[in-house]
Amino acid sequence: MRRPGASVSCWTIHPSPMLPCVALMNAIPPERFLMQARIQPLNSTHERGAFRCGHAELDRWLAEVAGQHQLKDLSRTFVLASLAEPDKILGFYSLATSEIPTGNFPPGLARKRPRVIPVARMGRLAVDGASQGKGYGETLLLDALKRVESLSASIGINAVVVDAKDDDAARFYSRYGFTPLSHHPLTLVMPLTLVRQLGS
Ligand SMILES: CC(C)(COP(=O)(O)OP(=O)(O)OC[C@H]1O[C@@H](n2cnc3c(N)ncnc32)[C@H](O)[C@@H]1OP(=O)(O)O)[C@@H](O)C(=O)NCCC(=O)NCCS
């Protein structure tokens, strides 16, 4: 079995086109590629204290909690860094398992599902302020979805749930096909069937 921390994915970062859904990684023409970067599990070399995304709570979580959660197997955090400055965190996301009552699901998504379903939860996603607007948030989101899709071959995961900090963040997720839960507009869901379209 591969240890946590052993997997590394490499991405070429690009400015994103306006596309309504997630199935876009192969659609980016190579001439738009700007920077070689890497998404990898958070480790002790990453400079967690220097990250500032505009939400102090998210900064603090990365600096003080993410490592602890990793040690205690409560969540996994993945960070984006350029190959030139591998210790500087440009962005990150965290993943954990969770379950949610299907009663909260948007109409249509809960059909023929049990009362409670297993989900992957992306509790946090953030990009450093100086690096926002360059496509990194989208790249991190796509990486998280691909990772969950891959995990779903080994464990039951019916959907991906994200927790948006505010309405602005919820709009970011909506743009990629996430739908708000009934009565919980800052919690959004994407069924695995939609996530799988990433790879097709
Ligand atoms: C939300 C966040 C992760 C987006 O990351 P980013 O790197 O700035 O976004 P990207 O450059 O990848 O944007 C991709 C596309 O989404 C759009 N977008 C970015 N933020 C958006 C928002 N809040 N609402 C709607 N669309 C948004 C961009 O305009 C871009 O579209 P385009 O290709 O048509 O120009 C980042 O702004 C951030 O860290 N914010 C603070 C923390 C936060 O709110 N986290 C989210 C939930 S906890």
The ligand as a Gaussian input file, in Angstrom:
#p B3LYP/6-31G(d) Opt

LIG

0 1
 C      -12.112000      30.844000      -4.542000
 C      -10.652000      30.633000      -4.930000
 C      -10.179000      29.279000      -4.447000
 C      -10.542000      30.683000      -6.466000
 O       -9.196000      30.452000      -6.836000
 P       -8.525000      31.277000      -8.032000
 O       -7.206000      30.677000      -8.310000
 O       -8.526000      32.715000      -7.698000
 O       -9.545000      31.018000      -9.205000
 P       -9.179000      30.648000     -10.717000
 O       -8.212000      31.626000     -11.244000
 O       -8.815000      29.211000     -10.802000
 O      -10.589000      30.877000     -11.382000
 C      -11.106000      29.978000     -12.335000
 C      -12.351000      30.602000     -12.881000
 O      -13.293000      30.789000     -11.821000
 C      -13.681000      32.160000     -11.758000
 N      -13.826000      32.510000     -10.352000
 C      -12.843000      32.678000      -9.450000
 N      -13.387000      32.971000      -8.245000
 C      -14.722000      33.000000      -8.441000
 C      -15.815000      33.251000      -7.599000
 N      -15.646000      33.546000      -6.311000
 N      -17.072000      33.194000      -8.113000
 C      -17.268000      32.888000      -9.420000
 N      -16.261000      32.641000     -10.286000
 C      -15.012000      32.696000      -9.787000
 C      -12.543000      32.934000     -12.407000
 O      -12.981000      34.173000     -12.905000
 C      -12.099000      31.995000     -13.475000
 O      -12.989000      32.125000     -14.563000
 P      -12.435000      32.492000     -16.039000
 O      -11.586000      31.334000     -16.434000
 O      -13.662000      32.620000     -16.839000
 O      -11.662000      33.734000     -15.860000
 C       -9.733000      31.761000      -4.382000
 O      -10.223000      32.989000      -4.793000
 C       -9.607000      31.761000      -2.874000
 O       -8.741000      31.098000      -2.326000
 N      -10.451000      32.544000      -2.177000
 C      -10.378000      32.637000      -0.735000
 C      -10.760000      31.350000      -0.027000
 C      -12.069000      30.775000      -0.501000
 O      -13.062000      31.472000      -0.667000
 N      -12.089000      29.431000      -0.705000
 C      -13.214000      28.731000      -1.287000
 C      -14.072000      27.950000      -0.390000
 S      -13.609000      27.576000       1.219000

